[in-house]
Amino acid sequence: MAALRVYLGDLTHDTIGLATEVFPLNIGLVGAYAIKRFGDDIEVRLFKYIHDLEQAIADAPPDVLGLSNYPWCHNVGLALFEQLAERNPDALRIMGGPNFPHDTESQIRFLRERPILDAYVYLDGEYGFANIVEMRLGEDSGAAARKRMRSEPVEGCAQWDGADGLVAPPMAIRPRDLEEIPSPYLTGLLDPFFDGRLAPMISTNRGCPFQCTFCHDGTKLVSKVNNFGLERVIEEIRYIGERVPSSVHSLFVSDLNFGMLKRDVEICDVLAESQAKYGYPRYIDATTGKNAKRRVIAAIEKLNGSLRLSLSVQSLTENVLTNIKRDNIRLDDFLDLQPTIKQAHLPTNSEVILGLPGETLDSHFKVLGDLLDTNVDSVVPYTLMLVNGSELASPAQRKMWDIRTKWRIIPRDFTKLLSGRNVIEVEEVGIETSTLSFEDYVEARKMALLIRWVNNHGFRALIRLMIEENIGVMSLLRRMLDALNDESLRGSDAAPTALAELFADFGRDTVGELWDSEEEIVAHYADDENFQRLVDGEDGKNLSQSYEAAAIAGAMPELTTCIFHHAAELFAQTAADSTSRDKFDDVRRFCTARGHNLFGGDRLETVPEEAFSYDIAAWLNDPETGNLDDFAFDAPTRIRFELTPTQYREVENALDIFGHSPAGQAKTLIRVSAGALYRNAASA
């Protein structure tokens, strides 16, 4: 008897460069456990690229197809299930992943609206999927197994009864001993994905003790944290280091609170060992622990600045935190940690969510201003997504907070299938609440863009000087917001034409990207002419990233002029002595030179050179909170602003993966370090 053919997919769109560049670790774990349990009775193949799976379905259709379900691959998964149903109607079609509701009413609606699905594997996937495979192996045909699944519950799965309800309420099965699941790295199952494009991902534990209502991991069902064995994690890191291609620089860690566990220090030691031995990973993408920050710092300070310390507060407004069941580190506690953070040279980032229950425009701006004034390296305001599996997306919560939503395209997540069908992924976002109007939403989105334009590596010296002079960073951003909104100022230094036009376009696109329903989006882009607008980058782009890239790549002189025009007026009001003016002038020229020609093909050859009175580079790198006065040169000193060949290659590698286009530049901005993009200051 031939082995049961089992295909597993964690798919990424790849129309204008990779949308999701991580290894398919999730299906690797599911596949590794299935192989362990059923051995030669099954043949397992893993897929990341959409067209590879399409071709495999056409050439050798599977008996069972399991696809991961996230907002960025949901619709393409359904489309490929339909292809499989045409090619092999007997095949079982199984979905799994976090993008699934927890309340019974929503679960029934989800499955009833997707009759192509035979079952949904609930939460952790290994046991539930293996139980489906076991049922299929026990039947003569897929049709018989499908009929049985309409009436007989499969442990760990949600199944629609074909009428008005579920076969049975799904019960989550979470492996307590994760060592029962073989490593897909150490068994070689993930070897094909060391292809020079995808970045490895590891998981050292599962679960999250926090219950944030906006997150699909906020459910009590996954509050228990279970660990993979330490030796296994260490072996995986070394295995990856030996095999990762030189064009890949990133490692993703799927843990939800990396650094909070005592053993994470040992894991960081091994990562540092890999960096020393293999030069990999240069960047680590992980969510660091929400609490126990001193322990987190002790762990990640070993990683040579490759991992940002997450200070993701989502809000600092007390009633909002209560509404979303969020327990933050207090701002005062963070300020107490600042010397330790700076001493360890740790880059920091903080995320804020726009549109949370109880937040107003003023309180949102206050949160952003408070964070910026702490000198966090990156403050990123996100728009609230209503995701399946989150408490906030439930009917009860939507009603309680009067959450009104629209739909928009997920950037880069669209594909023309080999069949000619256009597939678009979408997300539902909150655009109004009882305390935030739609007009407020638009203004807050504009502020998010300004933060990207100003609070970055290129203008870090200005931010640091403003904090030193007790000038609130938000005062600068508010001046820019008012000026760029004022058409009468267009063409002045307060609102240079190129920048003002970008800003106005961003505002129009912020409104224009929103649709009333998913169905409207799908119908519109089924038309090939409209779909081509996605391919050309005219529609469906990440607006904040795209307009940040547009300013940095195409309007950096105008951006610099605008920022320093408004900053000069603020400094004139509060720091009018000649020494302050000299420091401000040095900082202005330093920032201008550092951000010169960052994406041009000739950027290695164009090298600005200026004379300075202060050693601004040393001041920025000083772990203490020293005053710029302490870094005065004895005499004016000439400084060159250069890019190294290594920096050039790193950016080019990212552009090769994501595309040498505005969309590719936007993705590159968030995937390379600031140190790779911006120029270095060195004595001439």
N, C-alpha and C positions, 0 to 999 in steps of 0.2 A: 504493500500500500504506500502510495506516494506521500511524502511529508506534506502537512498542511502549510500552505503558503501564507505567511503573515507579513504584511507590510505595515510599517509605522512611519508617520511623518510629523515633523515639526517644521512647518514650511515658512519660507521667507520670500517675499516679493523681491524681484531683481530687475525691474524694468529700467530704472534710472540709477543703478547701483544697489548694493545690498541694503535692504531696509532693516533686517535683523541679522546681525553678523555673528551670533554666538553658535557654538557647537550645539547639536540637538541632544544635550545631556538628559533631558527629561525622558524622551523616548528611548534613549540608550539604556537608562535604568529599567524601564518597563521591558524592553527587549531582553536585557541581560537576565532578568528574573524569569521571564518566560522560557528562555533557553535552559536555564538551570532546572526548571520544573518539568519541562517536557522533552528536553534533549532532541534526539533525532526525529521525533514525531512532528516537529515543526521546522520550517525554514524561515528565518527572520531577515528582513532587509529594512534598513533605515534610510529615510529620505529627508533632505533639507531643501533642495531646489525643486520648484514647482514643475518645471518641464521634465525633469528626470522622472518624477512620479507619474506624470501624464503618460510619458512614453512607456513606462513599465506597465501601467494599467492597460495600455493598448496591446503591448507585446505579450505579456504574461500576467494576466490579472490575478490578484490575490484571492484567497478564500476569506481572509479577514483583513480589513483595513482599519487601523486605528490612527486617528489624527488628533494632535493637541489643539486645544481651543483657547485662544487669546483674542482680544479685539483685533489684533493686527493680522490674523490668519483665519478668522472665522468663516467669512464668505467664500474664500477660495477652497476651504475644506469642504463646505457643502457642495460646491461646484464639482469637485473631484469625486465626491460620493455619487453624484448624479452620473458622472462619466462611468464610474465603476458599475452602477446599477444597469446601465445600458450594455456594458461589455460582459459582465458576469452577474446576472440578477440574483444568483444564489449567495453571493458574497455578503458577509456581515459587515456592517458599517457602524463603527464605534468612535465616539468622541470622548475626550477627557480633558481636564484642566480646570483652572480656577474660574473661568468665565461662565459660571453657572449659578443660578440663584439658590438660596437656602430655604425660602418659604415654599410651602406645598403649592399654593395657588400659582406662583410664578414658575415653578418647576413644570407643572402640568402645561401651562401656556407655552413655555419654551419648547417642550417636546412635541406638543400638538402642532405647533407652527413649523416644525422640522420633521415631518414624517419620514424623511429619508434616513433618519437615525434609528438604529435598532436598540441602542442603549447608550447611556452616558455614564462613564466611570467617574465616581464621585470622590473628590479630593485626591488623596494619594492614589496613584494609578496602578501600581504593580499587582496587587492582589486582585483587585476588581477585574482588570483586563485578563489576568491569568484564569480567573474563574469563567470568563466568557470563552476563552480558548478551550478550556476543559469541557465546557458544554458542547462546543462545536465538534470536538474530537469524539464525543460520545454519540453523535448523530451521523446518519448516513449522508445528510445533505445540509447545506446552509438554509434551505427553505424550511426544513424540519426544525433546525435550531431556532430560526426566526419565529416560527409559530409557537414554539415552546417558551420563548422569551416574552411573548405577549401575555403569558398567564402565570409563568413561574419566576419568582424573583431570583436574580443573581446577586449574591452577596457583594456589596460594594458598588452597586450600580443603580441608576435610576432608569426605569423603563416605562414607557407609555403603554397603556393597555389597548390602544387603538380606538378608544371611545372617549370617555370623559374623565379618566383619572390615571393614576399610577398603578402599576402592578402591586407595588408595596412602597411605603416610604423608604427612600434610600438610606442605608446605614453606612456611615464612613468606616472604612477599615484602614487604620494607620499602623504601619509596621513599627512596633516598639524597638525591635532590634534591627537597625538598618543594615547590620552586617549580613543579614539574610539575603540582601540584594547584592549580587556581584558587581564589581566595578566595571562599567563599560569601557573605561580606559585600559585597565590592566588586563582585561580579556581580549583587547584588540578590536572591540566592536566599533569604537569611534575612530579608528585609524584612518578610514577614507576621508575624514573631514579635516585632516591636516593638509589642506589644499592651497594654502597661501592667501585665502580670502577670509575664512572663518576664524574667529577668535575662541580659544578654549574657555570652557566654563567648568567650575568645580562647585560642589556642595559639601559643606562640612557638617551641616545639621539641617533639620526641618522644624518648622513651627515658629510661632510668635506669641509671646505672653501678653502682648498689648491688644486692645480691642477697639482700635480706631474705626469709627463708623464709615469712613470713606474708603476703606481698604478691604479687598476680598479676603485678606488674611486676618481680619479683625474678629472673626468668629471664634467662639469658645471651642469649636470643634478642632482647631489646630493650635490651641494655646499651649499644649505640652510640647516642649522642645526635645527632640530626639537627635542623637549624634551618630554620625558615621565614625568608625574607628579611627583613632588618631594615626596609627601606622598606615592605614589605607590612604588617608588624605595625604600624608607625607610621600608615599610611593607615587600617588597620582601626580603631585606637583613635579616630582623628579622625572616621571615618565613624560609629562608634557614638555618640560624643559629640554629634554633630549631630542624631541621630535618637531617642535614648533618651527615653521619656516621663518627665515630672517625678515620677511616682509610683514609679519604679524607681531605686534608690540603689546597687545592688551590681553589681560586675563580677567574674566568675569567670575565673581563669587556670588552664588545665589542666596546665601544666608541673609536673613532679614535683619539681623542685629550683629554683624560681624565685629569681633573684638570684645564683646561683653563677657565671654566665657574665659576662664583662666587658661584653658589650653590653647586659646587663640594666640597667645604669646609664642608658643612653640610653633604654631603654624606659620606665624610671621617670620620666625627665625629661618624656617625652611624656604619661604618665599625669598627672603633676603639672600640666602645661600644660592638659590636659582638665579637671582639677579647678578650675583658676583660671578657665577660660573658660566651662565649662558647669555647674560645681557637681557634676560627676559624674566618676568614681565616689566616693561617700562611703565605701563599704566595698569592699575588695578581698579576695576569698577565694582564697587560693593557698597551696600548700605551699612554704615557702621552703627553700633548700638545706640539706642535712644537714651539710655541711662548708663550709669557706671562709667562716666566719661574718662575718669582718671585711668581706669583699667584699659579702656579702649585706646587712649593715647599711648599708654605703655606698650601696647601691642603694635600699633601701626607706625609708631615713630621709628621702628626698625626697617621700614620699607622705603627709605630714601626719597620720601615725597611722592611716591608713585600712587598713593591712595589718599584721597581727600577725606578729612574728618567731617562726617555728616553732622550738621547741627540743624536738622530739618524740623522746624517747629510747627509748620503749617499755619499756625497763628500764635500770637502772644496775648490775645484778648481773652480774659478769664472766662466770660460767659460762653464764648465760642468753644474754648477748650472743653468746658463742661458738656456742651451740646454734642461734641464729637467723641467724647470719652477719651480724650488725649491727655497724657501725663508728660509734660515737657520738662526738660532742664530749664530752670529759671534763668533769666537773662543775667542776673547778678552772679549766679553760679558760673555761668559761662565766662563772664568778665574775670572772675577769680582764676579761671583756668587759662586765660590768655597768655600769661608769662610762660607757662608750661608748654602751651601750643607753639608759641613763637620759638622757644628754646629748642624744640624738637623739629623746627622748620616744617611744620605740617600745613599743607594747604587745606583750606576749610571751605565748605559750602553749606548753604542753608536753603531749604525749600519752603515755600509758602503756597497755600492753595487759595485761589480767588473764588469766592462764592460759597464759603462755608456758612452753615446756619448761624445767624446772629451777627455776622460781620457786616459792617458798613464800609462805604468808600473811605471815610475819614479814619476809621479804626484800621482798615487794611493799609492805608498809607503810613499810619503811625507804626505798625508792625514792621513795614519795610524800612522806614527811617531808623528805627531802633536797631535793627540788624545791621544796616549799612554803617552806622556810627560805631559799631564794634569792630570794624575793619575785617569783616568776613570776606574772604577772597571772592566768593561767588554767592549772590543772592538770586534765587530763581523763583519767580512767581508762576505757578502753573494754574491753568483753568481746571476747575472741578470736573472730573469725569464721573459719570454715574455708571459704575461697572457692576455687572452681575456678580453676586456673591457678597457685595458690600451691604451693610445695614442701611446706609444712606440711600441706596437705590431701591429699597423696598417701598411698596405702595404707602405704607403707614408713614414712613419718614418723609416721603415726598409731600404728602398732604400736611404733615405737621409743620414743615418749614416753608410751605408754599413754594417749592422748588419748581421753576419753569425751565425747560430745556430746549435745545436745538440739536441738530445733528451736523457733523462735519466729516470730511474725508480725513483719514489718518494719513499723514504725509508719507509719500513714497510707497504706500501699500496699495498697489494696483497692478494688474497684469492682464495682458491679452493671452488667453489660453491657446494651445495649439489648435483647438477646435474653432478659434475665432471669437469666442465669447469674451467680453470684457468683465473683469471682476474687480470690485472696489471694496475696500474695507472702510468702515465708518465707526465713529464714536459718538456717544451722547454726552453733551456737556451742559452744565448749569450756567444759565445766562441771567437769571433773576431769582431773587428770594424775597421774603417779606421785608428784608432790610437793605436790599441792594437792587436798584433799578437797572434796566438794560443800559441806560445812558451811563450809569456808574460803571457798569461792566466794561463798556468800550473805553472809558477814561482809564480804568485800571489796567486794561490790556496795553494801552499806549504807554503807561508808566512802566510796565514790564519791559517794553522795548527800550525805553530810555535807560533803564537799569543795565540792560545788556550793552548798550552803547557806552555807558560811563564807567560802571563798576567792573572793570576788567584789567588784565595785566598791563595793557597799554597806558591806562590812566591811573594806575595804582599809586603813583607818586602824588598825584593831585588829591586823591581820596585821603591818603595818609596825612598830607599837609592840612587839609580841611579839618580832619579830626584833631590834629595837633593844635590848630588855631581855634578850636571849639566852634567851628562853622558846620551846622548840620548838613549832611549830604543831601537829605531830602529837600532842603531849601534850594539847592542847585537844580535838582530834578524838577521841582515845581516851577521854577522860573523857565526852564526849558520847555516844559509841557505847555505853559501859558503862551510862550512866544511862538512855538511851532504850531499851535492851534490858531494863532492870530494871522490871518492872511495879509493884513496891512503891514506886517513886519517882514514878509517874504522878500528875500534879496538882500536883507541887512545881515550884519554879523550875528545878530540875535537869532536869525532864522535863515541861514544861507539857502539859496534857491534849491540846489541839488538835495540838500538834507530835508528841507521843508516839503519838497515833492515826495520824497521817500516816506516821510512821516504821514502825509495826507493819504498816500496810496495804502499805507499800512492800516490807517483808520477805515478806509473804504473796504479793504480786503477783510478786516476783522468782522465787519457786518456781512460782507458778501460771501464769506465762507460758510455761513450758517444756513441750514436747510430745515424745513418743518418736519421732514420724515426721512428715514433711511430709504424708503421706496422711491422718493423723488430723486435722490442722488443716483441710485442704481439705474433708474429709467433714463436719466439725463446722460449718463456716461456710457450707456449701452450703444449710443451713437458714436461711430468711429471718429467723426470730426471733433466731437466734444472730448472723447478720450484722448485724442492727440494733444489737446491743451494740457492734460496731465503729464503726458510724456515730455512736452516742451517746457514744463515748469511754470506755465501760466496759471494753472489751477492746482489745488490740492497740495500746496507746499506748507511746510512748517513756517508760519509767518514770522514768529520771533527770530528763529534761526536765520531765515532767509533775508530778513531786513537787517539783521545784525551783519551778516556776511556782505550784503549789498553796500552797507555803509563802510565797513572795514576795507573791502576790496575795491570799491568804486567811488567812495566819497569821504575818504579819511581826512583830507585837508579841510573840507567843509565841516565835518564832525568836530575836528580839533578846534577850528575857529569858533564854532557855536559854544562848545563846552567852556573854553577859556574866556570868551566874551562875558558869559554870565558869571563865571567864577571870579573874574576880575572885579566885577561890580560888588560881589559879596565880600571879597577881600578888602576892597576900598572902604567898605562900611565898617569893617571890624578890625582890620590889621593895616593901618595906613602908614606906619613908619617905614623908613627906607630899607631896613633890613628885611622886613616882611616882603616888601616889593621885590627885592633882589632874590629872595628865596622863591617867590611866586614865578618870577621870570625864568629862573633856572629850571623849575619844575615844568613850566610850559614848553621850553625848548627841549627838555629831556623827553617828555611824552611825545612831542612832535617827531623827534628823530627815531624814537623806539618803534613807532607805528608806521614808519615809512615803507611803502611798497612791499606789502607782506605776501601778496599772491602773484606778483608779476614774474614772468619767465626770466627776467634779468635781475631778480632781487639779490642775487649773490654779488653782482657787480656794482650795484648802486649803494654806496656806503656814506651816509651822512657823517659829518664831523663838526663838532661845536666846542667852544671854550666855556668852562663852567667854574663857578666859584664854590660849589658844594659837591661833595661826593655822594650823589643821590643814590647810586647803585648800592654802595656800602650801607647807607642809611636804610634802604628798603630791606636789605638782607640781615640787618642787625636784629638778633632775637630779643633784645631788650626794647623798651619803648623810648629810645633815645630821641632827643630833639634834633632837628636838622641843623641847628646852630653848632652842634657838637661835631659835625662832619664837614666843616668848612675847610677847603684847601688853603694851604699857605699862600698860594698864588694861583691865578686863573690857570686851569689845566684843560688841555684839549682831549676830548673823548670821541672815539669812533663807535659807530653803531653798526655792528656786523651780524650777519647770519652765517652759521657754520655749514659746511657740507652735510653734516649729520642732520641739522635742522631741516635743511632743504629736502633731503631724502625722506625724512619722516613725514613731512607734509605731502610730498609727491606720492608716497606710498598710500596715504589716506585718500588722496584724490584719485588714485588709480582704482581703489576699491569702491569709493562712493561716487565717482564721476567728476570730470573736470568741467563742471557746470555750476551755475549758482546754487542748485540744490546740493551738489557735491561739496561745494565750499562751505555751505551751511552745516552739513553733517561733519565735515572735517573740523570745524571750529569746536565741536563738542567732543571730538574723539582724539584730538592731539592735545598735548599739554600747552599751556600758555608759554612755557619756556621754549617750546619748539617753534611757535609761530612768531613771537616778537623778537626784536633785535636785542643783542647783548651790548652792554656798554663796556668799553675797554679803553685804556689810555692809548692815545695816538702815538 
